[in-house]
């Protein structure tokens, strides 16, 4: 069983040997650019790790791992454009480095390229394509829900959890299930691995919400307070409304509708109210609930515990970040 460091080396070698089309350069250079910015590579490594629970030749799953990584980066290209985000992984986002139309078109071709990866699995093509298509639609549904929340004063917290599940965690779940499918694992194992990934993904996004407000720019690779400036109704915002006094809650709502303060003043006032609500404690507790649920599904996967330890340790390390 390979460690995540070893799996990362395998996937990075694969990426290093990957050849993108050269022409037209205006289409493919932005693809190379976003793919070169690095990132945690969580999804492709989980795909390889899932396959590795059953077989040693993890390169067999590399093309599927590439599919989820290309798709993930495609979604980031379009998300950054929709959110008007200037920074991605500490560098200029694609639409800032190039232009809006380039971000749209290069993102489109990345989506198509991700599906091409499944051509390497003729015997599993239908099953992989069905799972991936379902996931891709769900990611779009999650993005639409996120956009709709902008026009809602107070979306239910349950709807927020559903949104982050669709927008973020189903792709993590898909990556794990694809590794199991390629390995011809028992269907029950594939389902448990999917649920493990789905719940880890929710926990991860709750943590990401925390880091957006309480992290540090240089450590997280983007501007702290971005969600606040975009008036995103994250768990921190929604739960704070439940916890604050009526006067404080009204002030928080007003801060999400007014545009009179400078960015720095706006972030400071909102974070002051978040701190007054002690919402960071509640977010940590919610993260733990989904983390424990995820681990229960990993426990149910029918392979030796020693093999599952790689996934267990990865999840624990992923959700133990303070930056």
Buried (B, 14 or more C-beta within 10 A) or exposed (E): BBEBEBBBEBBEEBBEEEEEEEEEEEBBBBBBBBBEBEBEBBBBBBBBBBBBBBBEEBBBBBBBBBBBBBBBBBBBBBBBBEBEBBBBBEBBBBBBBBEEEBBBBBBBBBBEBBBEBBEBBEEBEEBBBEBBEEBBEBBBBBBEBBEEBEEEEBBEBEBBBBBBBBBBBBBBBBBBBBBBBBBEBBEEBBBBBBBBBBBBBBBBBBBBBBBBBBBEEEEBBBBBBBBBBBBBBBBBBBBBBEBBEEEBBEBBBEBBEEEEEEEEEBBEBBBEBBEBBEBBEBBEEBBEEBBEBBBEBBEBBEBEEEBBEBBBEBBEEBBEBEE
